[in-house]
Amino acid sequence: MSHLQLVSNASPPSEPPRATALTSLSDDALLDAYSQAVTSAAERVSPAVVNIEVYHSNPKGVRHPHTPPETRGNGPGFVITPDGYVLTNSHVVHAATRIEVTLPDGRHFTAELVGDDPDTDLAVVRINAPTRLIAAVLGDSATVRVGQLAIAIGNPYGFQYTVTAGVVSALGRSLRSQSGRLIDNVLQTDAALNPGNSGGPLVNSRGEVIGVNTAVILPAQGICFATAINTAKFVAATLIKDGRMTRSYIGIAGQNVPLHRRLVRFHHLSIETGVLIMSLEPNSPAQRAGLSEGDVIIEFDAEPIMGIDELHKRLTGDRIGVSATLTVLRGTEKRYVTIIPEPSKAQPA
């Protein structure tokens, strides 16, 4: 019995506290790393984030005697070129009679509307600053992964420069814009967004913009959306060049999907993703061409279609009324479908 007691007393009593201390140190290091990532990302993009104030005139005929001649709203945006182009949401500046931009250093400028695209809820305004501005670094939304850090910056309820953090919750969502058209390939995040965040940047841990904050679902919590930056880059470039977006349309709602490896090898495809047709508009070019729900679009006039962004890029204004060939996978079979795009009706692609 005494021997057993001696063995028992010889066991080191300090082991459990040592493990607890190591765990505590590890947790502290992880929290510090997370905090540093959020802080660094916010500091990198903050010089490019601006406040946009918009004014709308109230028509005299419908004004109450005590109604002011104009109403005011505001939202964030961010500088995308050093010469003063600013990206924001369409619904922030749409139909505004006057737009003013305030930079992070307090400088105030009158802005002009360069172009407005309600179909993707994106708009570009420009200010004439006497010096070159600090522009945000635009990332690549095609590399975004579910679970990665996402940081949103905006002016919710007028509280200037508010930073919230979360993760990318899902990819490839579809969101209906105010014009009625589906915005495809939308990022979902749980980084808290509120009225006043729309038009601000959603950035990754490196401070690169991966999306333009667009919408929240109320009264849900933690379900927020941002237009993918690859879509935004294409729209912004077109607005800067032409002042407007001209589109053709075929009448589908789709989402990006991976292709089975066996199909890729069997059909000798150069891509590994395509556009899955989720639904078709009645009496649309897609329906008349014989497309079906479940078809996967992989080519447009022999050009690979890896995702909805590529399909949108092909559906430009000069495609209206011009016959095109879609290559689709229906089950395991490859089919070729002739389709004639029509003028955009502010509906799905």
C-alpha positions as CSV (number, residue, x, y, z in Angstrom):
1,M,0.0,0.0,0.0
2,S,2.8,2.4,0.9
3,H,4.5,1.7,-2.4
4,L,1.4,2.6,-4.3
5,Q,1.2,5.8,-2.3
6,L,4.7,6.7,-3.1
7,V,4.1,6.2,-6.8
8,S,1.0,8.3,-6.7
9,N,2.8,11.1,-4.9
10,A,5.6,11.0,-7.4
11,S,3.3,12.1,-10.3
12,P,4.1,15.6,-11.4
13,P,1.4,18.0,-10.2
14,S,2.5,20.8,-12.6
15,E,1.5,19.2,-15.9
16,P,-2.2,20.4,-16.1
17,P,-1.3,24.1,-15.4
18,R,1.5,23.9,-18.0
19,A,-0.9,22.7,-20.7
20,T,-3.4,25.4,-19.8
21,A,-0.7,28.0,-20.0
22,L,0.4,26.8,-23.5
23,T,-3.2,26.8,-24.7
24,S,-3.7,30.4,-23.3
25,L,-0.6,31.6,-25.1
26,S,-1.8,29.9,-28.3
27,D,-5.2,31.6,-28.1
28,D,-3.6,35.0,-27.4
29,A,-1.4,34.6,-30.4
30,L,-4.3,33.7,-32.7
31,L,-6.4,36.6,-31.5
32,D,-3.4,39.0,-32.0
33,A,-2.9,37.7,-35.5
34,Y,-6.6,38.1,-36.3
35,S,-6.6,41.6,-34.9
36,Q,-3.5,42.5,-36.8
37,A,-4.9,41.2,-40.1
38,V,-8.1,43.3,-39.7
39,T,-6.1,46.4,-38.6
40,S,-3.6,46.2,-41.5
41,A,-6.3,45.6,-44.1
42,A,-8.4,48.5,-42.9
43,E,-5.3,50.8,-42.8
44,R,-4.3,49.8,-46.4
45,V,-7.7,50.6,-47.9
46,S,-8.8,53.5,-45.7
47,P,-7.1,56.3,-47.7
48,A,-9.2,55.4,-50.7
49,V,-12.6,55.3,-49.0
50,V,-14.7,58.4,-49.4
51,N,-18.1,59.7,-48.3
52,I,-20.6,60.6,-51.0
53,E,-23.4,63.0,-50.3
54,V,-26.2,63.2,-52.8
55,Y,-29.0,65.7,-53.3
56,H,-32.4,65.1,-55.0
57,S,-34.7,67.9,-55.9
58,N,-38.3,67.7,-54.8
59,P,-40.7,68.7,-57.6
60,K,-42.7,71.8,-56.6
61,G,-46.0,70.4,-57.7
62,V,-45.9,67.5,-55.2
63,R,-44.1,69.3,-52.4
64,H,-45.8,70.0,-49.1
65,P,-45.4,73.6,-48.0
66,H,-43.0,72.6,-45.3
67,T,-41.0,70.1,-47.4
68,P,-37.5,71.3,-48.2
69,P,-36.6,71.9,-51.9
70,E,-34.2,69.0,-51.9
71,T,-33.5,65.9,-49.9
72,R,-30.1,64.6,-49.0
73,G,-28.6,61.2,-48.6
74,N,-25.2,59.7,-48.3
75,G,-23.1,56.6,-48.7
76,P,-19.5,55.4,-49.1
77,G,-17.5,54.8,-52.3
78,F,-13.8,54.2,-53.0
79,V,-11.3,55.7,-55.3
80,I,-10.3,53.3,-58.1
81,T,-7.9,55.5,-60.1
82,P,-5.4,58.2,-59.0
83,D,-7.1,60.7,-61.4
84,G,-10.3,60.7,-59.4
85,Y,-12.7,58.0,-60.5
86,V,-14.8,56.7,-57.6
87,L,-16.8,53.5,-57.6
88,T,-20.1,53.2,-55.6
89,N,-23.6,51.7,-55.8
90,S,-26.0,52.9,-58.4
91,H,-28.8,53.3,-55.8
92,V,-26.6,55.7,-53.9
93,V,-26.3,58.2,-56.7
94,H,-29.1,57.3,-59.1
95,A,-31.1,60.4,-60.3
96,A,-29.2,62.7,-58.0
97,T,-29.2,66.4,-59.0
98,R,-26.0,67.1,-57.1
99,I,-23.1,64.9,-55.8
100,E,-20.4,65.8,-53.4
101,V,-17.4,63.7,-52.3
102,T,-15.4,64.1,-49.1
103,L,-12.0,62.5,-48.9
104,P,-10.5,60.9,-45.8
105,D,-8.3,64.0,-45.3
106,G,-11.4,66.3,-45.2
107,R,-11.1,67.8,-48.6
108,H,-14.5,68.3,-50.3
109,F,-15.3,68.2,-54.0
110,T,-18.3,68.4,-56.3
111,A,-18.5,65.2,-58.4
112,E,-19.9,64.4,-61.8
113,L,-21.7,61.2,-62.6
114,V,-19.7,59.3,-65.2
115,G,-22.0,56.4,-65.6
116,D,-24.7,54.5,-63.7
117,D,-25.7,50.8,-64.2
118,P,-28.8,49.9,-62.1
119,D,-28.7,46.3,-63.5
120,T,-25.6,45.6,-61.4
121,D,-26.2,48.4,-58.8
122,L,-22.9,50.0,-59.7
123,A,-22.0,53.6,-60.6
124,V,-18.8,55.7,-61.2
125,V,-18.4,59.3,-60.3
126,R,-15.4,61.5,-60.8
127,I,-13.8,64.4,-58.9
128,N,-11.2,66.8,-60.1
129,A,-8.6,66.8,-57.3
130,P,-5.5,69.0,-57.8
131,T,-3.2,66.1,-56.7
132,R,-3.2,62.4,-57.5
133,L,-5.3,60.3,-55.2
134,I,-4.6,57.1,-53.4
135,A,-6.6,54.4,-55.2
136,A,-7.7,51.1,-53.6
137,V,-6.0,47.9,-54.8
138,L,-8.6,45.8,-56.7
139,G,-8.2,42.1,-56.1
140,D,-9.5,39.0,-58.0
141,S,-12.8,37.7,-56.8
142,A,-12.2,34.4,-58.7
143,T,-9.7,33.5,-56.0
144,V,-12.0,34.1,-53.1
145,R,-12.8,31.1,-50.9
146,V,-15.6,30.4,-48.5
147,G,-14.4,31.0,-44.9
148,Q,-11.7,33.6,-45.7
149,L,-11.6,36.9,-43.8
150,A,-13.8,39.7,-45.1
151,I,-13.7,43.3,-43.9
152,A,-16.3,45.9,-44.8
153,I,-15.8,49.7,-44.5
154,G,-18.6,52.2,-44.8
155,N,-20.7,54.9,-43.2
156,P,-23.7,53.1,-41.6
157,Y,-26.4,55.5,-40.3
158,G,-23.9,58.4,-40.9
159,F,-21.2,57.0,-38.6
160,Q,-18.1,57.8,-40.7
161,Y,-15.5,55.2,-41.5
162,T,-17.0,52.2,-39.7
163,V,-15.1,48.9,-40.0
164,T,-16.7,45.5,-39.5
165,A,-15.2,42.0,-40.0
166,G,-16.4,38.5,-40.7
167,V,-15.9,35.8,-43.3
168,V,-17.0,35.1,-46.8
169,S,-20.1,32.9,-46.1
170,A,-20.9,31.7,-49.7
171,L,-20.0,32.3,-53.3
172,G,-22.0,32.4,-56.5
173,R,-25.2,33.9,-55.0
174,S,-27.8,35.7,-57.2
175,L,-29.4,38.9,-56.0
176,R,-32.1,40.9,-57.8
177,S,-31.2,44.5,-58.4
178,Q,-33.6,47.4,-58.1
179,S,-34.0,47.3,-61.9
180,G,-35.3,43.7,-61.6
181,R,-32.2,42.1,-63.2
182,L,-30.4,39.3,-61.3
183,I,-26.9,40.2,-60.3
184,D,-25.1,36.9,-60.5
185,N,-21.9,35.7,-58.8
186,V,-22.5,37.8,-55.7
187,L,-20.4,37.2,-52.5
188,Q,-22.3,36.5,-49.3
189,T,-20.6,37.6,-46.0
190,D,-21.4,37.9,-42.4
191,A,-19.4,41.1,-41.9
192,A,-22.1,43.4,-40.5
193,L,-23.6,45.8,-43.1
194,N,-26.2,48.4,-42.4
195,P,-27.9,51.3,-44.4
196,G,-24.9,53.5,-45.3
197,N,-22.5,50.6,-46.0
198,S,-23.8,50.3,-49.6
199,G,-21.1,51.3,-52.1
200,G,-18.2,50.7,-49.7
201,P,-15.4,48.1,-50.3
202,L,-15.3,44.6,-49.0
203,V,-11.6,43.7,-48.7
204,N,-9.5,40.6,-47.9
205,S,-6.8,40.3,-45.3
206,R,-4.3,41.9,-47.7
207,G,-6.4,45.0,-48.0
208,E,-7.4,44.1,-51.6
209,V,-11.0,44.9,-52.7
210,I,-12.9,41.7,-53.4
211,G,-16.4,43.2,-53.6
212,V,-18.6,46.2,-53.5
213,N,-21.0,46.1,-50.5
214,T,-24.6,46.1,-51.9
215,A,-27.4,44.8,-49.7
216,V,-28.5,43.1,-46.5
217,I,-31.5,40.9,-45.8
218,L,-33.6,42.4,-43.0
219,P,-34.4,41.3,-40.3
220,A,-31.9,38.5,-40.8
221,Q,-28.6,38.8,-39.1
222,G,-25.3,38.1,-40.7
223,I,-26.6,37.7,-44.3
224,C,-25.0,40.5,-46.4
225,F,-24.0,40.7,-50.0
226,A,-21.4,42.3,-52.2
227,T,-21.0,42.5,-55.9
228,A,-17.8,40.6,-56.9
229,I,-15.0,42.9,-57.8
230,N,-14.4,41.2,-61.1
231,T,-17.9,42.1,-62.2
232,A,-17.3,45.6,-60.8
233,K,-14.1,46.1,-62.8
234,F,-15.7,45.2,-66.1
235,V,-18.7,47.5,-65.4
236,A,-16.6,50.4,-64.2
237,A,-14.3,50.2,-67.2
238,T,-17.3,50.2,-69.6
239,L,-18.9,53.1,-67.8
240,I,-15.7,55.1,-67.9
241,K,-15.3,54.4,-71.6
242,D,-18.8,54.7,-72.8
243,G,-20.8,56.3,-70.0
244,R,-23.4,53.5,-70.0
245,M,-23.8,49.8,-70.2
246,T,-25.5,48.4,-73.4
247,R,-26.4,44.7,-73.1
248,S,-28.0,42.0,-75.0
249,Y,-29.9,39.3,-73.2
250,I,-30.8,35.6,-73.6
251,G,-33.2,35.1,-70.7
252,I,-31.5,32.8,-68.2
253,A,-30.6,32.8,-64.5
254,G,-27.5,30.9,-63.8
255,Q,-24.7,30.1,-61.4
256,N,-21.1,29.0,-61.7
257,V,-20.6,25.2,-61.2
258,P,-17.6,22.9,-61.4
259,L,-17.6,20.3,-64.2
260,H,-17.0,16.7,-63.5
261,R,-13.5,15.6,-64.3
262,R,-14.7,12.7,-66.5
263,L,-16.7,15.1,-68.7
264,V,-13.7,17.4,-69.0
265,R,-11.5,14.6,-70.1
266,F,-14.2,12.9,-72.3
267,H,-15.0,16.1,-74.2
268,H,-11.4,17.4,-74.2
269,L,-12.6,20.7,-72.5
270,S,-10.1,23.5,-71.8
271,I,-12.1,24.6,-68.8
272,E,-13.3,23.0,-65.5
273,T,-16.3,25.2,-64.7
274,G,-19.4,26.4,-66.6
275,V,-22.8,28.2,-66.1
276,L,-25.6,26.1,-64.8
277,I,-29.0,27.2,-66.1
278,M,-31.2,27.6,-63.0
279,S,-34.3,29.0,-64.7
280,L,-35.4,30.5,-68.1
281,E,-37.6,33.5,-68.7
282,P,-40.8,32.8,-70.6
283,N,-40.7,33.5,-74.3
284,S,-37.0,34.4,-74.0
285,P,-34.3,33.7,-76.7
286,A,-33.0,30.9,-74.4
287,Q,-36.4,29.2,-74.2
288,R,-37.1,29.6,-78.0
289,A,-33.6,28.1,-78.7
290,G,-34.5,25.0,-76.8
291,L,-32.3,25.4,-73.7
292,S,-33.5,23.7,-70.5
293,E,-33.0,24.0,-66.8
294,G,-30.0,21.9,-65.8
295,D,-28.0,22.6,-69.0
296,V,-24.5,23.9,-68.4
297,I,-23.2,26.5,-70.8
298,I,-19.5,26.0,-71.6
299,E,-18.9,28.0,-74.8
300,F,-20.3,31.1,-76.5
301,D,-19.4,31.1,-80.2
302,A,-16.5,28.7,-79.5
303,E,-15.2,30.9,-76.7
304,P,-14.9,29.2,-73.3
305,I,-17.4,30.3,-70.7
306,M,-16.0,29.5,-67.3
307,G,-18.6,31.5,-65.3
308,I,-21.4,34.0,-65.4
309,D,-19.0,36.9,-65.7
310,E,-17.7,35.6,-69.0
311,L,-21.2,35.1,-70.3
312,H,-22.1,38.7,-69.4
313,K,-19.0,40.0,-71.1
314,R,-20.1,38.3,-74.3
315,L,-23.7,39.7,-74.1
316,T,-22.7,43.2,-75.3
317,G,-24.9,45.6,-77.2
318,D,-23.3,44.6,-80.6
319,R,-24.6,41.0,-80.1
320,I,-28.3,42.1,-80.3
321,G,-30.0,40.3,-83.2
322,V,-26.8,38.5,-84.2
323,S,-27.0,34.7,-84.3
324,A,-24.6,32.9,-81.8
325,T,-23.8,29.3,-81.0
326,L,-24.0,28.1,-77.4
327,T,-22.2,24.9,-76.5
328,V,-23.9,23.2,-73.5
329,L,-23.7,20.0,-71.6
330,R,-27.0,18.3,-71.1
331,G,-26.2,15.4,-68.8
332,T,-23.1,13.8,-70.3
333,E,-23.9,14.9,-73.9
334,K,-22.5,18.0,-75.6
335,R,-24.9,20.0,-77.6
336,Y,-24.8,23.0,-79.9
337,V,-27.7,25.5,-79.7
338,T,-28.2,28.5,-82.0
339,I,-29.5,31.6,-80.2
340,I,-30.2,35.2,-81.1
341,P,-29.8,37.6,-78.2
342,E,-32.3,40.5,-77.8
343,P,-32.0,43.9,-76.3
344,S,-31.7,43.8,-72.5
345,K,-35.0,44.0,-70.7
346,A,-33.4,44.5,-67.3
347,Q,-33.9,40.9,-66.5
348,P,-31.6,37.9,-66.0
349,A,-28.8,37.3,-68.6
